Amino acid sequence: MRRTRLISCILLASSGIAVSGAVVAAAPNLSATPVLSKLSNPWDMAFLPDGTMFFTEKCNGLSVRTPSGTVNRLLGMKDSKGYDTTANDLFCDGQAGMSGVAVDPDFAKNRFIYVYSASSMSQPQANRVMRFVVSDDATKLSDRKDIVADIPYKTAPSDHPFGASGAHNGGRIRFSPGDGFLYVTTGDTHNGEVPQSPTRIGGKVLRIDREGKAAPGNNAPQGFDPRIFTYGHRNPQGIAFRPGSNQPFTAENGPWHTDEVTALKAGGNAGWDPRPNVNGRGDCPDKYCGYSPNQMGAVDPKERSKFMPMTDLKAYPNAMKPAWTNEGLSQGMSSGAFLSGKQWKDWDGKMIVSHMGIGIHGTPVGNRLDVLDISADGQTAKRTTVSLPMPAGRFRSVVQGPDGNLYVATDEGEIYKMTPN
């Protein structure tokens, strides 16, 4: 009898039902509805309070979906068709193109929107963060202002040993709900010197105001570009802010091991340093040790990481330690968001991260979404893999909309609305 009661209590608790006066939360059941289909590599989304959704397609441009479902094509890239405005300096190549999009916190007053894109306006080519004004009817953009124009972009021949042009391009942009500043993630462009460089702003997280100027309190080390908030990154493509504390966390894909989710602190070093002839290493191909052949023979990711750690705590003991390392695997972690609201039940306040599941060099393919229960100090995390209500894809972006639902973009051309029940 006592055993039967125990089993009943366990079943009730797993369903989120009160047991002896206590309520045990449960994970939500999810349903998925396609919002947009047949897109070309949708990369990012940003919302207005009324549900208006701006979205980017990497090789096409910026569009907006109104609450009625109408799609207006606002800003096309070079050779894009059907857009109200085309910018001939914006282009797509490899991992680069039009990526991040963010809405100004004061959009109701200034109607500012921001996008991150590769541009040929300068030589060498660079990534830029651009600000535009959106018309009242959301059909046009005007008043372009390039507030950051010097984010490194990789130019390389097609036979480059680590990938051709556009690789390790970063590209996520987000306003913090706490301080109101814009955070910009940038990639190391397969250049060993960049992540630890004080002046090159690749392999960094920037923190700037709406004019592109350094935000106060960045605490960059002496001699560093004052726009730098954190440095020593590889290719962060996700950044999100924890509800309550507004602590920023990056989601970053690793080399042949170790995708990472990391709590950022002003002036912090993420510990990625792929330079040759430092930290006990010798020469490396193309002066970049991030994919050194020394790692190729090791099947165990832990053995690979001994040569080229993602966060090198031996070289940088004070580096920011990751909360989660994807069990030591590299599977193309691409984006992250914190879930907020009672509708998310046990996932309320937890971080959801997306994976492209690229299966780098023998690691298992993992097209999936994970929910991370990150400790209060940001040093550890427990993972729950989401049971998907739609087909798995190369998940590119996750954003919680103003309706409380989660919007998910895939490289297969879909944007889904995931609703918790």
N, C-alpha and C positions, 0 to 999 in steps of 0.2 A: 504493500500500500504506500509506504514511504517512498519507494523507488518510483512508483507510478506518479506520485505528486511531484517528485523532483523533475521527471521528464516533462510533465505538463508545464511546470514553471519555466523550464528551459525553452520550450516551444513558444510559450507566450512572450517571453523576453525577447526571443529572436524576431518576433513580429512587432515589437515596439509597444506591447501592451503592459499596463501597470501590473507589477508583481509585488505583493506585500507593501503597497503604498509607494513604491518607487517605479518610475517609468524608465525603461531601457530603450534608448533610441534605436532605430533600425535604418538600414540603408534604403533609399527610395527605390521604387520601381520606375523604370524609365520608358517613355515612348518617344518616337522620333518621327518628325514630319519634314519632308523636303521643302525648303523655302525657295531656293533657287537651284536650277540644274543646268547642265550643258555649258558651264562656265569654263574658262581656260585658266587652270591653275589659280583658283582663288587663294589669296595669301593672307589677308587680314580683314577685320571688320571693326567698325566703331559706331556707336549708337547715340541718338538724341533721346531725350526723355519720352517723346511720343512714339518711339519705336522706329523712327527713320533710321535706316542702316546704310552707312557708307561702306563700300567694300572695294578691295583692289584685286585685280587679276595681273599676275606677274608680267605677262608679255602683252597686255592690252592697255590697262590704265585704271582710273578711278571712276566708280559709278555710285549711284545712290538708289536704294529701294525705299519708296515712300510707304507710309502706313497703309495706303490703299493697294499696294502691290505693284505700282508702276515703277519701272526702272529707267532712270535717266543716266545716260552716259556723259560724264562731265569732262574728264581729262584723259585724252588718249596719248599714247607714246608714239614715237616715230613709226610711221606706216600703219598705225591703228585706224580702223574704219568705224564710222558711225558715232563718233564722239563730237560733242559740241565744240570742244577746243582740242587742238593737238599741239604738243610741245616736241619739236623735232630733236631737241637735245636729249630727251629721255629715251632710253633703249633697254632691251632685255638681252642678256647673254648668260648662259649657265645658271648659276644660283641667283644671279643679280637681275634686277628689274624693278618694277614698282612693288614695294613690299608693305611696310608698315603704314597705318593710317591712325590718326588720333583727332578727336574733337576737343576744341578749347573748352575748359571748364566754364568760361564766360561766353559760350557760343550765343546765348540768347541776346547778348549785347553787341558782340563784335562779329559773329558769324564766321569765325576763323576755323579752318580745318588744315591739318598738316599731313604731308605724305613724305615717305622716304623712297628715293629712287636713284638708280644709276644714271649719270648724266655725262654727256660728251662736251659740255660747255667749256670745260677747262682741259688743259693737257698737263700732266696725265689725267685721264678720266677719273672721276671721283663719284662717290655717293653724296647726295644732298638731301637735306631736310628742307622742304618748301612749305610755305604758308600761303593759303589762299582765302579769299572771301567768297562765301556761298551766297548766291542770290536768294531772295525771299521765297521764290517758288521752287528752289532746289533744282534748277535746270542749267545753271551756268556758274563758272568760277571766274574770278577776276583778281587783280592786285597781287600777282605772284611776288613773293619775297623769299629768297633763299637764305634761311637763317643759319644753316650750317652748310658749307660748301667744300669741305676738305676731308671728308671721311674716305679713307683709302679704299680703292677698288683694284682688284687683281686683273692685270692684263698679262696674258700668257698664251703661247702657241697651243694648238690642240694636242700636241704630243708631250706637254709638260708632265713630269712624273707624278704630280699630285693633283691633276685636274686643270682644265683650261681656264679661260677668263671668267671672272665673276664668282669664283669660289670663296667660301668662308666670308660671307658678305654681311652677316648680322641682319639688322633691318627692323627690329620691333621698336615701336615708339609708344609710350604710354604716359599720360599725366597722372601724377600721384594724387589721390583724393585727400591726402594729408597736407602736403606743402604746396600743391598747385603747380609744381614745376614739371617740365617735360624730361623724361628719361629716354635715352636713345642707346640701343645696343649695337655694337659694331664688331666685325669679325677681324681675325688676324691676317686674312688674305694670303695664307701660306708664306708669310714673311717672318722669319725667325726673330728679327729685330723688333717687330712691331709691338707685341703684347706688353713688354716691360719698358718700352720707350716712353720718356716723359713728354715728348712733343708730338709724336704720331698718334692720332686718335683712333687707330684700329685696335681691336682687342680690348675695348674699353666699354664702360657704361658712362655716358655723358649725362649731366644734369644741368639743364639750361632753362632760361625764361623764354617767353614767347617771341623775343627778339633774337634769340640765339646766344645771349650772353650767359656767362657762368653764373649759376645760382649761388647765393651765399651759403657757406657751410659745407662746401664740397670737400674741404680738408685735403685737397690734393697735396702730395709731398712737395717740398721746395723744388722749384725748377720745372714742375709739371705744368702742362696746359691747364689753366684754372677751370675749364669746362669738365675735366675728368672727375668723376665721382668714384669709380673703381677701375682698376686696371689688371693686367695679367689674365685676360680672358682669351678663350680660343674662338668660339663662335656662338655667343649667346643669341638665341632667337626667341626667347621668351622672357618677359618680366611682368611681375604681378605684385600686388600690395596686400598684405595681410589685414583683414578687417580688424578694427580696433586699434592696433598699433601702427598701421600703415607701413610696416617694415617691408622693404622691397626684397623680392626673391627673384633670382634668375633661373631659367631653365636653359641648359647649355649642352650641346652635343659634344661627345668626347672623341678621341682618336680611334685606336683599335680597342678601346675599352672605356668604361667609366663616363657615361652621361652624368651630369650633375645638376642638382638643385641646391642653390646656395643663398643664405641670408646675407645681404650686402650691408656693409657699414662704410660710412664716409671715409674716403681716402684709403680703402682697403685694397689689398693685393689678392687676386684670385689664384695666384701661384702657377700660372701656365707660362713656361719659358722654354720655347723650342729652339733656342740658339745653339749652334755647335760650339764646342770647346769651352763650355761652361758647366758648372755643377758636375764635374767629373766625366763629362762626355767628350768624345773626339769629334772628328769631322762627320758631317751628315750630308746626304744628297741634297743638292741645291741649297745648302746652308739652312736646311729646315729639318729638325729632328723629330717633328711630330709624327712622322710615319717611318721612322728609321728601320732599316732591315733588321736591326737587332731584335725587333719585336716579332718578326714574321714567323720565326720557328716556334713560338710559344702558343699553344692552344689555350692554355689557361689565361684569362684576362689579367689575373693577379700577377702572373709572370711577365706579361707584356708591360704592365704598369710599373714594374721595378725600374725599367730603363727610362721611360718617359711618362712620369706621373702627371695626371691632369692637374692636381693641386700638389705642388712640390713642397711638402712641409719640411723636408730636409734642407732644401736651399732657402726656404722662406718660412721659418717656424711660426711667424705671426700671420701667415696667410689665412684668409677666411676659409674655414672648414665647411665642406658641403654637408647638408642635412641628409642627402640621399644620393646614391651613386648608381642607381639602376642595376644593382647586384653586380657591379663591375663590368657591365656590358655597354657597348656602343650601338644604339639602335635609332639614332636620329631624333632625339628629343627636340621638339620644335616650338612649343608654346606652353603657356601656363596661365591659369586664372584661379582666383579664390572664389569658392562658392559661398553665397550668402543668402540667408533666409530660412525660415522654419520649414519651408517646403522641401528643403534638402535633407531634413531629418538628421541622421548621424553624420552626414557630410557637410553640414553647415559649418563654415569657417575653415574648411579644409581646402587644400590646393589640388586642382586637377591639371594634369600635364598630358600633352599629346605626343605621340610617337609616329614618325614616318615609316618605321619598320624597315630600314634600308639594309639590315643584315650585313654590316660592314665586315669584310674579311673573315667570314666564317661564324660570326655571332648569329644566334637565332633571330629570324625575322620576327618582328613584334609590332604589327600595325594595331595600336590599341590606345586606350585612354586609361590612366591610372589616377586614383585619388590618394593623396598623401596626407597622413595625419602627422604634422610636423610639431615637434616638441616646442614648448614655450621659449626655450633658449635658442631655437633654430639649429640645433646641432645633430638631431636625429629625426627619423621619420619612419612611419609604418605605411606600407603600400597595400592598397586594395585595387585590383584590376576590375574595371567596369564591365559588366555584362552588357554588351552592345545591343540596342534595339534596332540597329540598321547594319548594313554590310560594312565590314572593316575596310578601311582605306588608308591611304597615306595622309594621316591627320596633320594638317598644317596649322590650324589656328583654333583656339577655344576662347570664347568671349561670353560672359554672362550679360544678357540683355536687360533692359529696364523692366521687362515683364517678369524677371526672375528666372527665366529659362536659359539654358545653355545653348549657344550657337556654335556649330562645329563646321569648319571648312576642310575639304579634302582635295588633294591634287587631282582626283578623278573628276572634279568639276561640280561637286555638290556643296551646298550649304544646308545643314540640317538644323532644325530646332529640336532640342532634347528637353522634354518636359518631365519633371519628377512628379510621381503620384504616391 
